[in-house]
Amino acid sequence: MIKMYFYLFALMLLIIGCELGPNCDYNKKLNKSIECLAVVVSKPVHSNVFLKNGYNPYTKKECNCEENDRWMRIYYDEMDIGDTIVKKKGDLFFQIHKTDTVITHFWKCDQKVYK
């Protein structure tokens, strides 16, 4: 009998969790607040800080780029040493500036692309 209640409770949590989905408005606000301008000094790794080793191309000061929901970390494999990461406050996209091209990634939430 206890097993049945446990499975019923687990099923209810699963249904409720699936129906809630992500809070796109809240995450949108968080991602709009992010600002990053940095030249990549070493390949990014998976951590709390999106880019640990970088420097501002104008001031040459070392800097880190932080993010809130792993959005930019999805694209680690596209970043190389010497690339410049640009994410302006208020924008819902970021760019990877390479020597010969610029890659732009728009923020997505719940299968919707925000521009």
Helices and strands as residue ranges (DSSP letters): H 2-20, H 24-32, E 36-40, E 49-55, E 62-66, G 72-78, E 84-87, E 93-97, E 102-109, E 112-114
